[in-house]
Amino acid sequence: MDLPEWNYNGIQPASEEKEINNSTAITSLPQVLKENGYRTIHCGKAHFGARTTPGADPINMGFDVNIAGGANGAPGSYLGTKNFGEGFRFVVQGLEKYYGQDIFITEALTREAITEMEKSVKMDKPFYLYMSHCAVHTPYDDDKRFSQKYRGRYDEQLKTGLNENEAKYAALVEGMDKSLGDILDYLQKNPEVAQNTILLFMSDNGGQGLNNVRQGVANRDQNYPARGGKGSAFMGGVHEPMMVYWPGVTKPNTECGQRVIIEDFYPTILDMAGVKKYTTHQVIDGVSFADVLKSPEKTKD
């Protein structure tokens, strides 16, 4: 197959002297934060640039620390007993200390992320942690910590018990939920860090892809009642869960109806960090929504 003329080599650091074909040169968000005193940590899936290009390595994209990030868009395996995909095309590198252990990659990434946050605090450095989970991407390996409770569980939408695929998918979701809980627990145990740390949680796509929706039953969608999932332009494919915890600004049990898009995160995070003066190689398409979080009655077009 002849590849179409699209940017299949991904994003690349604008500092590269040699222009890389079929790619987009950018000044990354972590690069700007790094230049303004932040210790920048990447953890998990990167998938920024193609293999053999500089953008494949998060260190080249402005991160001080890279935990398991590379060109692959999914893990070869979630299982430490399989060395997270050793022998597969999408082997996860950088977690060799867990190879052979009975540990799920979600847990391994969480432990490493907390370790790096602790290092940042000891260094008295503000940190930016990009916690980019492999979950809930395929392959649906069995997270035995949680999967058993979902096997055969009655599903109101399907009017039947969950099959093996659905049980494993549910366990992937719960494992990621536990990870967020563990990070919040770390912050809670360190209140001086918690009161100065903002958390933004968001999915990158809707529910399961169109080819494996709800046990193969048509019009039974992971994001029901929204239609469709990952790969779809229907609401189920583009409408994501999102939460923001900003000490002293956001209030518990509140909602904000402002529509946002992932491009808005770039200027918003810099706004939250107090970074006012910066230049980027690319045009920034996003708009900061920090002011809307402070005053939810304000809305933008």
C-alpha positions in Angstrom: 0.0 0.0 0.0 1.3 3.5 -0.8 1.0 5.8 2.1 -1.0 8.9 1.5 0.8 12.3 2.1 -0.1 12.7 5.7 2.1 13.4 8.8 2.7 9.7 9.6 6.0 10.6 11.3 4.2 12.5 14.0 5.3 15.5 15.9 9.0 16.4 16.2 11.0 18.9 18.3 11.3 22.3 16.5 14.9 22.4 17.6 15.8 19.7 15.1 18.2 21.1 12.5 17.2 18.7 9.9 13.6 18.9 8.7 11.8 15.5 8.9 9.4 14.7 6.1 5.8 14.0 6.8 5.9 15.4 10.3 5.0 18.6 12.2 7.7 20.5 14.1 6.5 21.9 17.4 7.5 23.6 20.6 6.0 21.1 23.1 4.1 22.0 26.3 6.6 20.2 28.6 9.4 22.1 26.8 7.8 25.4 27.8 7.2 24.3 31.3 10.7 23.0 31.6 12.1 26.4 30.5 10.0 27.9 33.3 11.4 25.9 36.1 9.2 22.7 36.1 10.5 19.2 36.4 8.7 17.4 33.6 7.8 13.7 33.9 6.4 11.5 31.2 4.8 8.2 32.3 3.3 5.6 30.1 2.2 5.8 26.4 3.9 8.5 24.3 3.2 7.7 20.7 4.4 11.2 19.6 6.7 10.4 16.7 7.5 7.4 14.5 10.3 5.0 15.3 13.8 6.1 14.3 12.7 9.8 14.5 13.7 12.1 17.4 10.1 12.6 18.4 9.8 9.0 19.4 11.7 9.8 22.6 9.9 11.9 25.1 13.2 13.3 26.3 13.5 15.0 23.0 10.0 16.5 23.4 10.8 18.4 26.6 10.6 15.8 29.3 13.3 15.5 32.0 12.1 12.0 32.9 10.7 9.3 30.6 9.0 6.3 32.1 8.2 3.7 29.4 7.4 6.1 26.6 8.3 5.3 23.0 6.9 5.2 19.5 4.4 2.4 20.2 0.7 3.4 20.5 -0.1 0.3 22.7 1.7 -2.2 24.9 2.6 -5.6 23.5 1.3 -6.9 26.8 0.1 -5.5 30.1 1.6 -8.4 31.9 5.0 -8.3 33.8 5.1 -12.1 33.4 5.3 -11.4 29.6 7.9 -8.6 30.1 5.2 -6.2 28.8 5.3 -7.6 25.3 8.9 -8.8 24.9 9.1 -10.4 21.5 6.2 -8.4 20.2 6.4 -5.3 18.0 5.0 -3.1 20.7 7.2 -4.1 23.6 7.2 -1.5 26.4 10.7 -0.5 27.3 11.9 1.2 30.5 10.1 -1.0 33.0 12.7 -3.8 32.9 12.9 -3.9 36.7 9.4 -5.4 36.7 10.1 -8.0 34.0 9.0 -11.5 35.1 6.9 -10.2 38.0 3.2 -10.8 38.4 2.3 -7.2 38.0 0.0 -5.3 35.6 1.5 -2.4 33.7 -1.0 0.0 35.2 0.3 -0.7 38.6 4.0 -0.5 37.6 3.5 2.9 35.9 1.7 4.2 39.0 4.5 3.2 41.3 7.1 4.8 39.1 5.0 8.0 38.8 4.7 8.4 42.6 8.4 7.8 42.9 9.2 10.6 40.5 6.7 12.9 42.3 8.5 12.2 45.5 11.9 13.0 43.9 10.5 16.3 42.7 9.3 17.2 46.1 12.7 16.3 47.7 14.4 18.5 45.0 12.0 21.3 45.9 11.0 21.5 42.2 7.5 22.1 40.9 6.6 19.1 38.6 4.5 18.4 35.6 3.4 14.8 35.4 1.9 13.6 32.1 0.3 10.3 33.3 -0.5 8.6 30.1 -2.0 5.2 30.8 -1.8 2.3 28.3 -5.3 1.3 29.7 -7.9 1.0 28.3 -6.2 0.2 25.0 -6.0 -3.3 23.5 -4.8 -5.9 24.1 -7.3 -6.8 26.7 -5.0 -8.7 29.0 -6.5 -10.1 32.2 -6.0 -7.8 35.3 -6.7 -10.5 37.8 -7.0 -8.0 40.6 -10.4 -6.9 39.3 -11.7 -9.1 36.4 -13.3 -11.8 38.4 -16.0 -9.6 39.8 -17.2 -8.7 36.3 -17.3 -12.1 34.7 -20.9 -13.0 34.0 -22.2 -9.9 35.8 -25.6 -9.0 34.5 -25.6 -5.9 32.2 -28.8 -3.9 32.1 -28.1 -2.5 28.7 -27.3 -5.9 27.1 -29.8 -7.9 29.1 -27.2 -10.6 29.5 -24.1 -11.4 31.4 -20.8 -9.8 30.5 -18.5 -12.0 28.3 -14.8 -12.4 28.8 -13.9 -9.4 26.6 -16.2 -7.1 28.5 -15.0 -8.4 31.9 -11.4 -7.7 31.0 -12.3 -4.3 29.6 -14.0 -3.4 32.9 -11.0 -4.5 34.8 -8.8 -2.2 32.7 -11.0 0.7 33.6 -11.0 -0.2 37.3 -7.2 -0.6 37.3 -6.8 2.9 35.9 -9.3 4.2 38.4 -7.2 2.7 41.2 -4.1 4.4 39.8 -5.7 7.8 40.0 -6.8 7.0 43.5 -3.2 6.0 44.5 -1.9 9.3 43.1 -4.6 11.2 45.0 -3.7 9.2 48.2 -0.1 10.3 47.8 -1.1 13.9 47.5 -3.4 13.6 50.5 -0.6 12.2 52.6 1.5 15.3 51.6 -1.0 18.2 52.2 1.6 20.8 51.4 2.0 19.3 48.0 -1.7 18.7 47.5 -2.6 22.3 48.1 -0.3 23.4 45.3 -1.1 20.6 42.8 -3.7 20.8 40.0 -5.1 17.6 38.5 -6.7 17.3 35.1 -8.2 14.0 34.1 -9.4 13.3 30.5 -9.8 10.5 28.1 -8.3 10.7 24.6 -11.2 9.0 22.8 -14.7 7.7 23.4 -15.5 4.1 24.4 -14.4 1.0 22.7 -13.7 1.2 18.9 -16.5 0.6 16.5 -15.4 -3.0 15.7 -15.8 -4.3 19.2 -18.7 -2.5 20.7 -20.7 -4.2 23.5 -20.2 -7.9 22.7 -20.8 -7.3 19.0 -24.4 -6.1 19.5 -25.3 -3.2 17.2 -26.2 0.1 18.8 -25.1 -0.9 22.3 -22.4 1.6 22.9 -19.8 2.0 25.6 -20.8 5.6 26.0 -24.5 4.9 25.9 -26.8 6.9 25.4 -24.2 8.6 23.3 -23.8 6.8 20.0 -20.5 5.3 18.7 -17.1 5.0 20.2 -13.4 5.5 19.3 -13.1 6.3 15.6 -16.6 7.7 15.3 -17.6 11.3 14.8 -20.8 10.7 16.8 -20.9 11.9 20.4 -19.8 8.6 21.7 -16.5 9.0 19.9 -15.7 12.6 20.7 -17.5 13.4 24.0 -15.0 12.5 26.8 -15.1 12.3 30.6 -13.1 15.1 32.2 -12.5 16.3 35.7 -10.4 19.2 37.1 -9.2 19.5 40.7 -7.7 22.9 41.4 -7.3 23.6 45.1 -8.9 26.9 46.1 -10.6 27.3 42.8 -12.8 24.3 41.9 -15.5 23.2 44.3 -16.6 19.7 45.1 -19.7 18.3 43.4 -19.9 21.1 40.8 -20.1 21.0 37.0 -19.1 23.5 34.4 -21.0 23.4 31.1 -18.2 25.0 29.0 -17.2 23.0 26.0 -13.5 22.4 25.6 -11.3 20.5 23.3 -7.9 18.8 24.0 -6.1 21.7 22.2 -7.3 24.0 25.0 -5.1 22.1 27.5 -1.9 23.7 26.2 -2.7 27.3 27.0 -4.8 26.4 30.0 -2.0 24.6 31.8 0.5 27.4 31.1 -2.1 29.8 32.4 -2.5 27.8 35.6 1.3 27.6 36.0 1.6 31.4 35.7 3.6 31.2 32.5 2.7 34.3 30.6 5.6 34.9 28.1 6.5 32.1 25.7 6.9 31.6 22.0 6.1 28.5 20.0 7.1 27.3 16.6 3.5 26.3 15.8 0.2 28.3 16.0 -1.6 27.5 19.3 -5.2 26.7 18.3 -6.5 26.2 21.9 -8.0 28.8 24.3 -7.4 28.8 28.0 -10.4 27.8 30.1 -8.7 28.6 33.4 -10.9 31.7 33.8 -14.1 29.7 33.3 -13.0 27.3 36.1 -12.6 30.3 38.3 -16.0 31.8 37.3 -18.2 29.0 35.8 -20.9 31.6 34.9 -18.5 32.9 32.2 -18.8 31.0 28.9 -17.0 31.3 25.6 -18.1 30.6 22.1 
